[in-house]
Amino acid sequence: MNFVEAVFWLCLLIIFYTFVGYALVVWILVKIKQVFVHKEVYNREFEPEVSLVVPCFNEAAVLERKLRNCFELYYPASKLQIIFITDGSDDGSNNILSNTSGITVLHENMRSGKSVAENRAMKFVKTPFVIFSDANTRLNKEAIREIVKHYSDAKVGAVAGEKRIVSKEQDSAPAAGEGFYWKYESHLKMLDSQLHSVVGGAGELISFRSELFTPLEEDTILDDFVQSMRITLRGFRVVYEPKAFAEETASATVKEELKRKVRISAGAWQAMTRLGKAFNPFHNLAIAFSFISHKVFRWTLAPLALIILLPTNYYLSVSQQGVYSWIMLAQGVFYVFTFLGWYFENKKVHIKLVFIPYYFFMTNWCMYLGFFKFITGGQSAKWERVQRAA
């Protein structure tokens, strides 16, 4: 085997392990664990006081809907503190909320970013548990009950809910791609949780023990991910609960989805520089294994391997043919579908079959764009509102 062949097979192995192999390995480990460990039993009578915090920035258009959703949640009103924080909003959000009884409204004219807003909101949380939810999401009515049942276990430090993308058959590339991605990601989160602990939670619905919440650096981009990982590194579990979910529509256009993905990618690189212990197997072997396999490979090695795979495969398909020609053909079909996805999206023709490869390519390309934003300091921690589909 020559050098080019070795590089090709290494890249192919990295791509396979990142997107398929890791899920298979964790699934096998979970099945083995279930033979020796009894299924967790929850105390469904556990009904502590809880705070629901909703950070908002210029979300006036959806606040009435979010308020209705909050009041429809199946949880005793006497045990639920609802806090909306609208720092920096100039669309009248705080005026809309101020006319609503039963909630606490926090507002400052200065806009400093979501992490700063959450740090400030926590000063007003008086309950042992806190739940964060985005303004544009709808929570299922049992969400709070399904989350707090896990806290009857003292080892649980955070609970991550499920993010669901509401889609239609005629949806665009962002809807088709993001919907498929989150179904796959939700499956991985469930496996991680069953094995040991979720590797980071999504801000659409994430909960913490209030005493474990630590103020984040003001420039933190992925606040939900970093906060939940730091709790995990302190020895607590982050549990995944699919029966508590937050629904939202996908980004309205590819341009809007790119803006969101680049921000997440820049935040991923920032998070890796701040979560050094997560790489250390001697600190926590299970977390290091999950963090590196589930996140780091996807953020770093897989996008790089995808780029190297194409020229090495082409060289080998010309010089040696055989299996390399078949793999080159498969790559060619993938990139044709990617191009068709881009073409049909611009023509407003919706075909899910070609949108998923397009979304996959775009997601990996955004890792490069996010990296350059991170190293140049071009990504602000302040959240830029993404236009969502109706």
C-alpha positions as CSV (number, residue, x, y, z in Angstrom):
1,M,0.0,0.0,0.0
2,N,1.5,3.3,-1.0
3,F,1.2,6.7,0.7
4,V,-1.8,7.9,-1.4
5,E,-3.7,4.7,-0.7
6,A,-3.0,5.0,3.0
7,V,-4.3,8.5,3.1
8,F,-7.4,7.6,1.1
9,W,-8.4,4.7,3.4
10,L,-7.7,6.7,6.5
11,C,-10.0,9.5,5.3
12,L,-12.7,7.0,4.3
13,L,-12.4,5.4,7.8
14,I,-12.7,8.8,9.5
15,I,-15.8,9.7,7.5
16,F,-17.4,6.3,8.1
17,Y,-16.7,6.3,11.9
18,T,-17.9,9.9,12.3
19,F,-21.2,9.6,10.6
20,V,-22.0,5.8,11.0
21,G,-19.4,3.9,13.0
22,Y,-19.7,5.8,16.2
23,A,-23.4,5.3,16.4
24,L,-22.9,1.5,15.8
25,V,-20.2,1.3,18.5
26,V,-22.3,3.2,21.1
27,W,-25.4,1.1,20.3
28,I,-23.4,-2.1,20.9
29,L,-22.0,-0.7,24.2
30,V,-25.5,0.3,25.4
31,K,-26.8,-3.2,24.6
32,I,-24.0,-4.7,26.7
33,K,-24.6,-2.2,29.5
34,Q,-28.3,-3.1,29.6
35,V,-27.5,-6.7,30.3
36,F,-25.7,-5.8,33.6
37,V,-27.5,-2.5,34.6
38,H,-31.2,-2.3,35.5
39,K,-33.3,0.3,33.7
40,E,-33.6,3.6,35.5
41,V,-36.7,4.2,37.5
42,Y,-38.0,7.7,37.9
43,N,-39.9,9.3,40.7
44,R,-42.9,10.7,38.8
45,E,-44.2,12.2,42.0
46,F,-41.2,14.5,42.2
47,E,-42.6,18.0,41.7
48,P,-40.1,20.7,42.7
49,E,-40.2,24.4,42.1
50,V,-38.9,25.3,38.7
51,S,-38.0,28.4,36.7
52,L,-38.6,28.7,33.0
53,V,-36.3,31.3,31.4
54,V,-36.9,32.6,27.9
55,P,-34.1,34.8,26.5
56,C,-35.4,37.1,23.7
57,F,-34.0,39.5,21.3
58,N,-36.5,41.3,19.1
59,E,-39.0,38.4,19.2
60,A,-42.1,40.6,19.4
61,A,-43.7,38.7,16.5
62,V,-43.8,35.4,18.4
63,L,-44.1,36.5,22.0
64,E,-47.9,36.1,22.3
65,R,-47.7,32.6,21.0
66,K,-44.8,31.8,23.4
67,L,-46.8,33.2,26.3
68,R,-49.8,31.0,25.5
69,N,-47.5,28.0,25.3
70,C,-45.9,28.8,28.7
71,F,-49.3,29.0,30.4
72,E,-50.5,25.8,28.8
73,L,-47.7,23.7,30.3
74,Y,-49.0,21.0,32.7
75,Y,-47.2,22.1,35.9
76,P,-48.6,23.8,39.0
77,A,-48.5,27.6,38.5
78,S,-47.5,28.0,42.2
79,K,-44.3,26.0,41.5
80,L,-43.4,27.6,38.2
81,Q,-41.5,30.8,37.9
82,I,-41.6,32.2,34.3
83,I,-38.9,34.7,33.4
84,F,-38.5,36.6,30.1
85,I,-35.4,38.6,29.5
86,T,-35.4,41.0,26.6
87,D,-32.1,42.8,26.9
88,G,-31.2,45.0,23.9
89,S,-34.6,44.5,22.2
90,D,-35.9,47.6,20.5
91,D,-39.1,46.2,18.9
92,G,-41.3,46.7,22.0
93,S,-40.9,43.1,23.3
94,N,-40.7,44.3,26.9
95,N,-43.9,46.4,26.5
96,I,-45.8,43.3,25.3
97,L,-44.6,41.2,28.1
98,S,-45.1,43.9,30.8
99,N,-48.8,43.7,30.2
100,T,-48.9,40.0,31.1
101,S,-49.4,38.9,34.7
102,G,-47.8,35.9,36.2
103,I,-44.3,36.4,34.7
104,T,-41.1,38.3,35.5
105,V,-39.8,40.6,32.8
106,L,-36.2,41.6,32.8
107,H,-35.0,44.3,30.4
108,E,-32.0,46.5,29.8
109,N,-31.4,48.7,26.8
110,M,-27.9,47.5,26.4
111,R,-27.4,44.4,24.3
112,S,-24.5,42.2,25.4
113,G,-25.4,38.8,24.0
114,K,-27.3,35.7,25.1
115,S,-24.6,34.4,27.6
116,V,-24.6,37.7,29.5
117,A,-28.5,37.8,29.5
118,E,-28.6,34.3,30.9
119,N,-26.0,35.1,33.5
120,R,-28.2,38.1,34.6
121,A,-31.4,36.1,34.5
122,M,-29.9,33.5,36.9
123,K,-29.6,36.2,39.6
124,F,-33.4,36.2,39.7
125,V,-33.9,32.5,39.7
126,K,-35.1,31.4,43.2
127,T,-35.8,27.7,42.4
128,P,-33.5,24.6,42.6
129,F,-34.0,23.9,38.9
130,V,-34.0,26.1,35.8
131,I,-35.1,25.4,32.2
132,F,-34.0,27.5,29.3
133,S,-36.2,27.7,26.1
134,D,-36.0,29.8,23.0
135,A,-38.8,32.3,22.2
136,N,-39.6,30.8,18.8
137,T,-40.1,27.3,20.0
138,R,-43.2,25.5,21.2
139,L,-42.9,23.1,24.1
140,N,-45.1,20.1,24.6
141,K,-47.4,20.4,27.5
142,E,-45.7,17.6,29.5
143,A,-42.2,19.0,28.9
144,I,-41.5,20.3,32.5
145,R,-42.8,17.1,34.2
146,E,-40.7,14.9,31.8
147,I,-37.6,17.0,32.6
148,V,-37.9,17.2,36.4
149,K,-38.5,13.5,37.0
150,H,-34.8,12.9,36.3
151,Y,-33.7,15.3,39.1
152,S,-34.9,12.8,41.7
153,D,-31.5,11.2,40.9
154,A,-28.8,13.3,42.7
155,K,-26.3,12.3,40.0
156,V,-28.2,14.2,37.3
157,G,-27.0,17.7,36.9
158,A,-28.7,18.7,33.6
159,V,-31.5,17.4,31.4
160,A,-31.6,18.0,27.6
161,G,-34.9,18.0,25.8
162,E,-35.4,17.1,22.1
163,K,-35.4,19.6,19.3
164,R,-37.9,18.8,16.5
165,I,-38.2,20.5,13.1
166,V,-41.7,21.0,11.9
167,S,-41.6,20.3,8.2
168,K,-44.0,19.7,5.2
169,E,-43.6,17.6,2.1
170,Q,-42.9,20.7,0.0
171,D,-40.2,22.0,2.3
172,S,-37.0,23.6,1.1
173,A,-33.4,22.4,1.5
174,P,-33.0,23.8,5.1
175,A,-36.2,22.1,6.2
176,A,-35.4,18.7,4.6
177,G,-31.8,18.7,5.7
178,E,-32.2,20.1,9.2
179,G,-35.1,17.8,9.8
180,F,-33.1,14.7,8.8
181,Y,-30.1,15.9,10.8
182,W,-32.0,16.4,14.0
183,K,-33.6,13.0,13.8
184,Y,-30.2,11.4,13.5
185,E,-28.7,13.7,16.2
186,S,-31.6,12.9,18.6
187,H,-30.9,9.2,18.1
188,L,-27.2,9.8,19.0
189,K,-28.1,11.9,22.0
190,M,-30.3,9.1,23.3
191,L,-27.5,6.5,22.9
192,D,-25.0,8.8,24.6
193,S,-27.4,9.3,27.5
194,Q,-28.0,5.6,27.9
195,L,-24.3,4.9,27.8
196,H,-23.3,7.6,30.3
197,S,-24.1,11.3,29.5
198,V,-25.2,13.5,26.7
199,V,-22.4,15.5,25.1
200,G,-23.9,19.0,25.3
201,G,-27.5,20.1,25.0
202,A,-29.5,22.3,22.6
203,G,-30.6,25.7,23.8
204,E,-34.1,25.2,22.4
205,L,-34.8,23.2,25.6
206,I,-32.1,22.6,28.2
207,S,-32.3,22.4,32.0
208,F,-29.8,22.6,34.9
209,R,-29.6,22.3,38.6
210,S,-29.5,26.0,39.6
211,E,-26.6,25.5,42.0
212,L,-24.5,24.0,39.2
213,F,-25.0,26.9,36.8
214,T,-21.7,28.9,36.5
215,P,-21.6,32.3,34.9
216,L,-20.2,32.0,31.3
217,E,-17.6,34.2,29.7
218,E,-19.4,37.1,28.0
219,D,-18.1,36.2,24.5
220,T,-19.4,32.5,24.7
221,I,-21.1,31.6,21.5
222,L,-22.5,28.1,22.3
223,D,-23.7,28.9,25.8
224,D,-26.0,25.8,26.1
225,F,-23.2,23.4,25.0
226,V,-20.5,24.8,27.1
227,Q,-22.6,25.1,30.3
228,S,-23.9,21.5,30.0
229,M,-20.4,20.2,29.2
230,R,-18.9,21.9,32.3
231,I,-21.5,20.3,34.5
232,T,-20.7,16.9,33.0
233,L,-17.0,17.5,33.6
234,R,-17.8,18.1,37.3
235,G,-19.0,14.5,37.6
236,F,-22.7,14.9,36.9
237,R,-24.8,13.3,34.2
238,V,-26.6,15.2,31.5
239,V,-29.7,13.1,30.6
240,Y,-31.6,13.2,27.3
241,E,-35.4,13.2,27.5
242,P,-37.2,12.8,24.2
243,K,-40.6,13.1,25.8
244,A,-39.8,16.8,26.5
245,F,-39.4,18.5,23.2
246,A,-39.3,21.9,21.6
247,E,-40.7,22.4,18.1
248,E,-39.7,25.0,15.6
249,T,-39.7,25.5,11.8
250,A,-36.5,25.4,9.8
251,S,-34.6,28.4,8.5
252,A,-36.5,30.2,5.8
253,T,-33.7,30.1,3.2
254,V,-30.3,28.6,2.7
255,K,-28.7,32.0,3.3
256,E,-30.4,32.1,6.8
257,E,-29.3,28.5,7.5
258,L,-25.7,29.3,6.5
259,K,-25.7,32.2,8.9
260,R,-26.8,29.9,11.7
261,K,-24.4,27.1,10.8
262,V,-21.4,29.4,10.5
263,R,-22.1,30.8,14.0
264,I,-22.4,27.3,15.4
265,S,-19.2,26.2,13.7
266,A,-17.3,29.2,15.1
267,G,-18.7,28.4,18.5
268,A,-17.6,24.8,18.2
269,W,-14.0,25.9,17.7
270,Q,-14.3,28.3,20.6
271,A,-15.8,25.5,22.8
272,M,-12.9,23.1,22.1
273,T,-10.4,25.7,23.3
274,R,-12.4,26.1,26.6
275,L,-13.1,22.4,27.4
276,G,-9.7,21.0,27.7
277,K,-10.7,18.4,30.3
278,A,-13.1,16.9,27.9
279,F,-10.2,15.6,25.8
280,N,-8.6,14.0,28.8
281,P,-9.4,10.2,29.1
282,F,-7.8,10.2,32.5
283,H,-10.3,12.8,33.8
284,N,-13.3,10.9,32.4
285,L,-12.9,8.2,29.9
286,A,-16.5,7.9,28.9
287,I,-16.9,11.7,28.3
288,A,-13.6,11.9,26.4
289,F,-14.7,9.0,24.1
290,S,-18.1,10.6,23.4
291,F,-16.9,14.2,23.1
292,I,-14.1,13.3,20.6
293,S,-16.1,10.8,18.6
294,H,-19.4,12.6,18.5
295,K,-18.3,16.2,18.3
296,V,-14.6,16.7,17.7
297,F,-14.4,14.3,14.7
298,R,-17.5,16.0,13.2
299,W,-16.1,19.5,13.7
300,T,-12.5,18.9,12.6
301,L,-11.3,15.6,11.0
302,A,-14.4,14.7,9.0
303,P,-14.6,18.0,7.0
304,L,-10.9,17.7,6.3
305,A,-11.2,14.1,5.3
306,L,-14.0,14.9,2.9
307,I,-11.8,17.3,1.0
308,I,-8.8,15.0,0.9
309,L,-10.9,12.0,-0.2
310,L,-11.8,13.5,-3.5
311,P,-8.4,14.1,-5.1
312,T,-6.8,10.9,-3.6
313,N,-9.8,8.8,-4.9
314,Y,-9.5,10.4,-8.4
315,Y,-5.8,9.6,-8.5
316,L,-6.3,6.0,-7.4
317,S,-9.3,5.5,-9.8
318,V,-7.1,6.5,-12.7
319,S,-3.9,4.7,-11.6
320,Q,-5.4,1.5,-10.2
321,Q,-9.1,1.5,-11.0
322,G,-11.0,-1.5,-9.4
323,V,-12.8,-0.6,-6.2
324,Y,-11.4,2.9,-6.4
325,S,-13.4,3.5,-9.6
326,W,-16.6,2.4,-7.9
327,I,-16.0,4.7,-4.9
328,M,-15.2,7.5,-7.3
329,L,-18.5,6.9,-9.0
330,A,-20.3,7.0,-5.7
331,Q,-18.6,10.3,-4.8
332,G,-19.6,11.7,-8.3
333,V,-23.2,10.8,-7.7
334,F,-23.1,12.5,-4.3
335,Y,-21.7,15.7,-5.7
336,V,-24.1,15.7,-8.6
337,F,-27.0,15.4,-6.1
338,T,-25.4,18.2,-4.1
339,F,-25.2,20.5,-7.2
340,L,-28.9,19.6,-8.0
341,G,-29.9,20.4,-4.5
342,W,-28.3,23.9,-4.8
343,Y,-29.8,24.3,-8.3
344,F,-33.4,23.3,-7.3
345,E,-33.2,25.3,-4.1
346,N,-32.5,28.4,-6.1
347,K,-35.3,27.5,-8.5
348,K,-37.7,27.0,-5.6
349,V,-38.2,23.4,-6.7
350,H,-38.4,21.1,-3.6
351,I,-37.0,17.6,-3.9
352,K,-35.9,16.1,-0.6
353,L,-33.7,13.4,-2.2
354,V,-31.2,16.0,-3.4
355,F,-31.6,18.4,-0.5
356,I,-30.2,16.1,2.1
357,P,-26.8,15.7,0.3
358,Y,-26.8,19.5,-0.3
359,Y,-27.4,20.1,3.4
360,F,-24.7,17.6,4.4
361,F,-22.2,19.4,2.1
362,M,-23.2,22.8,3.3
363,T,-22.9,21.8,6.9
364,N,-19.3,20.6,6.5
365,W,-18.4,23.6,4.4
366,C,-19.6,25.8,7.2
367,M,-17.0,24.2,9.5
368,Y,-14.3,25.9,7.4
369,L,-16.2,29.2,7.3
370,G,-16.7,29.0,11.1
371,F,-13.0,28.2,11.7
372,F,-11.9,31.4,9.8
373,K,-14.5,33.4,11.7
374,F,-13.1,32.1,15.0
375,I,-9.4,32.6,14.3
376,T,-10.1,36.2,13.0
377,G,-12.5,37.1,15.8
378,G,-15.2,37.8,13.2
379,Q,-18.0,35.9,15.0
380,S,-19.9,37.9,17.6
381,A,-21.4,36.2,20.6
382,K,-24.5,38.3,20.0
383,W,-27.3,36.3,18.5
384,E,-28.4,37.3,15.0
385,R,-32.1,36.4,14.6
386,V,-32.6,33.8,11.9
387,Q,-35.7,34.1,9.7
388,R,-37.7,30.9,10.1
389,A,-40.2,29.3,7.7
390,A,-43.9,30.1,8.5
